[in-house]
Amino acid sequence: MSTKHKIIIGDSRCMAEVKDESVHLVITSPPYWQIKDYGEKSQIGFNDSYEDYIGKLNQVWSECYRILDPGCRLCVNIGDQFARAITYGRYKIIPIRTEIIKFCESIGFDYMGAVIWQKMTTMNTSGGASVMGSYPYPRNGLIAIDYEFILLFKKLGKTTNNVSRAIKEKSKLTNEEWRKYFTGHWNFAGEKQNGGHIAMFPEELPRRLIKMFSFVGENVLDPFLGSGTTSKMARELSRNSIGYEINKDFLPVIKEKIGRNKKSSLTKDDVLEIVYQRSKNETVLNNKSKTKENNRAILNNRINHPEYWKQLKNANL
């Protein structure tokens, strides 16, 4: 089966290039807050306050809700992260996932639980020192953050895509796959960060999610495409894909991964389209930010301002 893959160089906070309810699965791993510089002025996370960071992510989740077909899934790979001691004077954990869950439920998603992905991640600070707390003495040792979450959300309603019996059979999981995938804990290694992009997730992650939550021939979208792993796995599993990447310098890496720049064992009829987002979307983004200003003001950084927890908890975002 031939597939189509669209790479959009642009900002996923405004996915004007994607029609309403035209996507059947969203898989992504958003950028972390104040950790990695993706080399783009308008990137999310690196130079943002926590409030702005969460607010920008929320714009992406809102767009995901719009473009998703009813009954379909949004899957978000996110981990807890250390707050920088140089900024806060102490180490503590920032549970970004809680902000995502709260907002996504507020716009109409049902939260369907999470998979805990057991992996080994670094315990080093941005300066290279090891984070061990009071080692080897008690009280102030720190737990290794060797896991991440895969948050699962479902858009309410019934899908408009009538799947034929033949497609269902082509999409069928084996008994072994079902037992391995539909469990609350996954154990496999992370990706070595040496492929031309500084934050890649392993192919096994989107492979499982695509097989779990979509049928052959359906459309899979990643609003933070990065090195192109989600599109690569969509192609290998006979799904179509759309990916947004804000940094055009990553395009050669994406093309290489999907297979445009090398011989592929996959069908020659597969189509790869590169689209550059129009600048007018910046105006739309600015207008969206203004309309959400009051709500975002309530979403205070509870790391810096814990007294706003009750206000955040009860906010109608």
Secondary structure, 3 states (H helix, E strand, C coil): CCCEEEEEECCCCCCCCCCCCCEEEEEECCCCCCCCCCCCCCCCCCCCCHHHHHHHHHHHHHHHHHHEEEEEEEEEEECCEECCHHHHCCCCEECHHHHHHHHHHHCCEEEEEEEEEECCCCCECCCCCECCCCCCCCCCCCCCCCEEEEEEEEECCCCCCCCCHHHHHHCCCCHHHHHHHCCCEEECCCCCCCCCCCCCCCCHHHHHHHHHHCCCCCEEEECCCCCCHHHHHHHHCCCEEEEEECCHHHHHHHHHHHCCCCCCCCCCCCEEEEEECCCCHHHHHHHHHHHCHHHHHHCCCCCCCHHHHHHHHHCCC
